[in-house]
Amino acid sequence: MITALTSLLFVLLVWWAGTAVVLVLQHRLHPEASATRWLLPCVAIASVIVLLVSSTHTPVAARIGAFVAAIALWGCIELSYYLGLLSGIHTRPCPASVTGWKRFRTALATSIWHELAALGTGVVLTMALWNSVNPTGLYAFLVLWLMRWSAKLNLFLGVPYFETGWFPKRLAHLPSYMIRQPVTQFYFLSVGVASVFAAGLLISASRSTGSEALTYSLPAVLLLLAVAEHLFMALPIADTRLWQRVFDTTRERRGARL
């Protein structure tokens, strides 16, 4: 029997493990290595194939497979940016004199190709999977994509707490585009809208039967975790402890290279 607790534990495991994998690989993979340049596209293509095939099936395995494939696909997109394979046209710190709209355009330039890739992937997946019998993977991808944009905008506009110690050296310029200050009105708007959508997904899950409940419960829990990550930006909670061993490993590795 599919329960809310099962969905919660499963998503927590996938979310924690997926984040840990990205944190490790962004420091251990060499962007110049041919294996790296082949690995991410191959995993991304395999993930898309799983999403397309699973969208036509409704058993539990198909819904779980679609969810995991969405996580893997998003992980590839994120890693392509962290590794510098698909980033932007600006790699310098933000000048102190740059403010307002110009600051936004400069910040966007640091990841423009990455953002366009995420946008293109999201649009294509939406067109291909929106009316499918199993849109679990699509919903999960949309949650990851849109909440990542929300997190970036909040960091750009200003939040009191954020961790930058996990950034690889190639992204050392990014903290200059983040502001450490009290949260803005956009923060409450983004958290509020996300919470409403999460509640809607949970209601849909409660009204569904069998494996269909997973289509709503898995993305709902993922969305709630994204909301929790937003709360970490506003509250003095050391969320880095969740991946402390990973942080220690990556820092030791960077220290060994110096």
C-alpha positions in Angstrom: 0.0 0.0 0.0 1.3 3.4 -1.0 1.4 5.8 1.9 2.4 9.4 2.4 5.2 8.2 4.7 6.7 6.0 2.0 6.7 8.9 -0.5 8.3 11.2 2.1 11.1 8.7 2.9 11.7 7.9 -0.7 11.9 11.5 -1.8 14.1 12.4 1.1 16.6 9.7 0.2 16.7 10.6 -3.5 16.9 14.3 -2.7 19.8 13.9 -0.2 21.7 11.4 -2.4 21.2 13.5 -5.5 22.5 16.6 -3.9 25.5 14.7 -2.4 26.3 13.3 -5.8 26.3 16.7 -7.5 28.4 18.2 -4.7 31.0 15.5 -5.1 31.1 15.3 -8.9 31.4 19.1 -9.4 34.8 18.8 -7.6 36.0 15.5 -8.9 35.1 15.5 -12.5 37.5 17.3 -14.9 35.6 19.5 -17.4 38.4 19.0 -20.0 38.3 15.2 -19.8 36.5 13.6 -22.7 34.8 11.1 -20.3 33.1 14.0 -18.6 31.9 15.5 -21.8 30.4 12.2 -22.8 29.1 11.2 -19.4 26.6 14.1 -18.8 25.0 14.0 -22.3 24.7 10.2 -22.1 23.0 10.3 -18.7 20.8 13.2 -19.8 19.7 11.3 -23.0 19.1 8.1 -21.0 17.0 10.1 -18.5 14.9 11.7 -21.3 14.3 8.2 -22.8 13.1 6.9 -19.4 10.8 9.9 -19.0 9.3 9.4 -22.5 8.9 5.6 -22.1 7.5 5.7 -18.5 5.0 8.4 -19.5 3.0 5.8 -21.3 2.8 3.4 -18.4 1.1 3.6 -15.0 2.5 0.9 -12.7 4.3 2.0 -9.5 7.7 1.2 -11.1 7.0 3.5 -14.0 6.1 6.4 -11.8 9.1 5.9 -9.6 11.3 5.5 -12.6 10.0 8.7 -14.1 10.6 10.6 -10.9 14.2 9.3 -10.6 14.9 10.1 -14.3 13.7 13.7 -13.7 16.1 14.0 -10.8 19.0 12.6 -12.9 18.2 14.9 -15.8 18.1 18.0 -13.6 21.4 16.8 -12.0 23.0 16.7 -15.4 21.9 20.3 -16.2 23.2 21.5 -12.9 26.5 19.8 -13.2 26.9 21.2 -16.7 26.9 24.6 -15.1 29.0 23.8 -12.1 31.7 22.2 -14.3 31.7 25.2 -16.7 30.5 23.2 -19.7 27.3 25.2 -20.1 27.5 28.4 -18.1 27.5 32.0 -19.5 29.3 34.8 -21.1 30.4 36.6 -17.9 32.8 35.0 -15.4 33.9 38.0 -13.4 32.8 39.3 -10.0 30.0 41.8 -9.9 31.5 45.4 -9.9 30.4 47.3 -6.7 29.2 50.2 -8.8 26.7 48.0 -10.8 23.1 48.2 -9.5 19.5 47.7 -10.5 18.6 46.3 -13.9 22.3 46.3 -15.0 23.2 44.2 -12.1 20.5 41.7 -13.0 21.6 41.5 -16.6 25.2 41.0 -15.5 24.1 38.2 -13.1 22.1 36.6 -15.8 25.1 36.7 -18.1 27.0 34.4 -15.7 24.6 31.5 -16.4 22.7 32.5 -19.6 23.4 29.3 -21.5 22.6 27.2 -18.5 19.3 29.0 -18.0 18.4 28.7 -21.7 19.2 25.0 -21.6 16.9 24.5 -18.6 14.2 26.6 -20.2 14.4 24.6 -23.5 14.3 21.3 -21.7 11.4 22.4 -19.5 9.4 23.6 -22.6 10.1 20.4 -24.6 9.2 18.1 -21.7 6.0 20.0 -21.0 4.9 19.8 -24.6 5.8 16.0 -24.8 4.4 14.9 -21.4 1.7 17.3 -20.2 -1.2 15.1 -21.4 0.5 11.8 -20.8 -1.0 9.1 -18.5 2.1 9.3 -16.2 3.3 12.9 -15.9 5.2 12.2 -12.7 8.6 13.0 -14.2 7.4 16.2 -15.7 5.9 17.5 -12.5 9.2 16.6 -10.7 11.3 18.4 -13.3 9.1 21.5 -13.2 9.4 21.6 -9.4 13.2 21.4 -9.6 13.5 23.9 -12.4 11.1 26.6 -11.1 12.1 26.4 -7.5 15.8 26.6 -8.6 14.9 29.8 -10.4 13.1 31.0 -7.3 16.1 30.3 -5.1 18.5 32.1 -7.5 16.2 35.2 -7.6 16.0 35.3 -3.8 19.8 35.0 -3.4 20.1 37.8 -6.0 17.5 40.1 -4.2 18.9 39.3 -0.8 18.5 36.8 2.0 20.3 36.7 5.4 21.7 33.2 5.3 23.4 31.2 2.5 26.4 28.9 2.1 29.0 29.4 -0.6 31.7 27.2 0.7 30.7 24.3 -1.7 31.2 26.4 -4.8 34.0 25.0 -7.0 36.9 27.4 -7.7 35.6 28.1 -11.2 32.5 29.7 -9.7 34.3 31.9 -7.1 32.7 35.0 -8.7 29.1 33.9 -7.9 28.9 35.1 -4.2 29.5 38.7 -5.4 26.0 38.5 -7.0 24.3 37.5 -3.8 23.2 39.9 -1.1 23.2 39.1 2.6 20.3 41.1 4.0 16.7 40.6 5.3 14.4 38.8 2.9 12.4 40.8 0.4 8.7 40.7 -0.5 9.5 38.3 -3.3 10.7 35.8 -0.8 7.3 35.6 0.9 5.6 35.5 -2.5 7.7 32.6 -3.8 7.4 30.6 -0.6 3.7 31.3 -0.4 3.0 30.3 -4.0 5.1 27.1 -3.7 3.3 26.2 -0.4 -0.1 26.5 -2.1 1.0 24.3 -5.0 2.4 21.7 -2.6 -0.9 21.7 -0.8 -2.8 21.3 -4.1 -0.6 18.3 -5.0 -1.1 16.7 -1.6 -4.8 17.1 -2.0 -4.7 15.5 -5.4 -2.7 12.6 -4.0 -5.2 12.0 -1.2 -8.0 11.9 -3.8 -6.1 9.4 -6.0 -6.0 5.7 -5.8 -3.3 3.1 -6.4 -0.1 4.2 -8.1 -1.7 7.4 -9.4 -1.2 8.9 -5.9 2.6 8.9 -6.5 2.2 11.2 -9.5 1.2 13.9 -7.0 2.8 12.9 -3.7 6.4 12.5 -5.0 6.5 16.0 -6.6 4.6 17.4 -3.6 7.2 16.2 -1.1 10.0 17.5 -3.4 8.3 20.9 -3.5 8.0 20.9 0.3 11.8 20.2 0.5 12.4 23.1 -1.9 10.3 25.3 0.5 12.4 24.1 3.4 15.5 25.0 1.5 14.1 28.5 1.1 13.4 28.6 4.8 17.1 27.9 5.4 17.9 31.2 3.6 15.8 33.1 6.1 16.5 31.3 9.4 19.8 30.6 11.2 19.7 26.8 10.4 22.9 25.1 9.5 21.5 23.1 6.6 25.1 22.3 5.5 25.2 19.7 8.3 22.9 17.5 6.1 25.9 17.0 3.7 28.7 17.8 6.2 30.7 14.7 5.2 30.4 15.7 1.6 31.5 19.2 2.3 34.5 18.0 4.3 35.5 15.6 1.5 35.4 18.3 -1.2 37.3 20.8 0.9 40.0 18.2 1.7 40.3 17.5 -2.0 40.6 21.2 -2.9 43.2 21.6 -0.2 45.2 18.8 -1.5 45.3 20.4 -5.0 46.7 23.7 -3.6 
